[in-house]
Amino acid sequence: MARGFVTLVLLFEPLHFAFEVLRVAATIPYRGLTAVIELVLHATVAVLCAGAAVAFSNDVPGSARLMTIAVVASVARTIQSVYWSSLPDDTRPGDEIYVAMAAIGVGALAIVVGRWKARMREKAG
């Protein structure tokens, strides 16, 4: 159960990136270099999260550390895209703080659950 929750949190990022690219692909020439850089950084976070999800679900040694880095990067990407993005966003004005707080809360829960699961694995053998 804990492994499934953390894997689900980590796999959200690649799915979000895929939808983001589909939404803005046609308008990238009009958005400029800033949007391209932002998409490249979002792609990097998506790849990091996908790798962490695979490592964590396969009980790879050191995967808890990778999972923590990926979750922190995902939360940072969420906060960045809500407050300082050149890409379109569906967040209503005034809801930014709630989205940021939800991202921080889910990220913190994922880190706590993932670290707990890693400790249980170490104790088991």
C-alpha positions in Angstrom: 0.0 0.0 0.0 2.7 2.5 0.9 4.7 1.5 -2.2 1.7 2.1 -4.3 1.0 5.5 -2.9 4.5 6.7 -3.4 4.7 5.3 -6.9 1.4 7.0 -7.7 2.6 10.3 -6.5 5.8 9.9 -8.5 4.0 8.8 -11.7 1.8 11.9 -11.6 4.6 14.1 -12.9 5.2 12.3 -16.2 1.5 12.3 -16.9 1.3 16.0 -16.1 4.2 16.7 -18.4 2.6 14.7 -21.2 -0.7 16.7 -20.9 1.3 20.0 -20.6 3.2 19.3 -23.9 0.0 18.3 -25.7 -1.6 21.6 -24.5 1.2 23.9 -25.6 3.0 22.2 -28.4 1.3 24.2 -31.1 2.0 27.5 -29.5 5.6 27.0 -28.5 7.0 29.3 -31.3 4.8 32.2 -30.0 5.8 31.6 -26.3 9.5 32.0 -26.9 12.7 30.7 -25.3 11.4 30.9 -21.8 8.6 28.4 -22.5 11.1 26.0 -24.1 13.4 26.2 -21.1 10.5 25.7 -18.8 9.3 22.6 -20.7 12.9 21.2 -20.7 13.0 21.6 -16.9 9.6 20.1 -16.5 10.7 17.1 -18.7 13.8 16.7 -16.5 11.6 16.5 -13.4 9.2 14.1 -15.1 12.1 11.8 -16.0 13.5 12.0 -12.5 10.1 11.1 -11.0 9.6 8.2 -13.4 13.0 6.8 -12.6 12.4 7.2 -8.9 9.0 5.4 -9.2 10.6 2.4 -11.0 13.5 2.3 -8.5 11.2 2.6 -5.5 8.7 0.0 -6.7 11.5 -2.5 -7.4 13.1 -2.0 -3.9 16.4 -0.7 -5.4 19.0 0.2 -2.7 19.1 4.0 -2.3 15.7 4.4 -3.9 14.3 6.3 -0.8 16.9 9.0 -1.3 16.1 9.2 -5.1 12.4 9.3 -4.2 12.9 12.2 -1.8 14.8 14.2 -4.4 12.1 13.5 -7.0 9.2 14.5 -4.7 11.0 17.7 -3.7 11.6 18.5 -7.4 8.0 17.7 -8.2 6.7 20.1 -5.5 9.1 22.8 -6.7 7.9 22.3 -10.2 4.3 22.6 -9.1 5.0 25.8 -7.2 7.0 27.3 -10.1 4.2 26.5 -12.6 1.6 28.1 -10.4 3.4 31.3 -9.6 6.1 31.9 -12.4 5.1 30.2 -15.5 5.1 31.2 -19.2 2.9 28.2 -20.0 -0.9 28.2 -19.6 -2.4 27.1 -16.4 -5.9 26.2 -15.3 -5.5 27.7 -11.8 -8.0 30.3 -10.9 -6.6 33.6 -9.7 -6.4 33.5 -5.9 -6.1 29.7 -5.7 -2.3 29.7 -6.1 -1.7 29.4 -2.3 -4.1 26.5 -2.0 -2.5 24.6 -4.9 1.0 25.2 -3.4 -0.1 24.1 0.1 -1.7 20.9 -1.3 1.5 20.1 -3.3 3.6 20.6 -0.2 1.2 18.5 1.9 1.1 15.6 -0.5 4.8 15.8 -1.1 5.5 15.7 2.6 3.2 12.8 3.1 4.8 10.9 0.2 8.3 11.5 1.7 7.2 10.3 5.2 5.5 7.2 3.8 8.4 6.4 1.5 11.0 6.8 4.2 8.9 4.7 6.5 8.6 2.0 3.9 12.4 2.1 3.3 13.1 1.7 7.0 10.8 -1.3 7.1 12.6 -2.8 4.2 16.0 -2.3 5.9 14.7 -3.9 9.2 13.3 -6.9 7.3 16.5 -7.8 5.7 
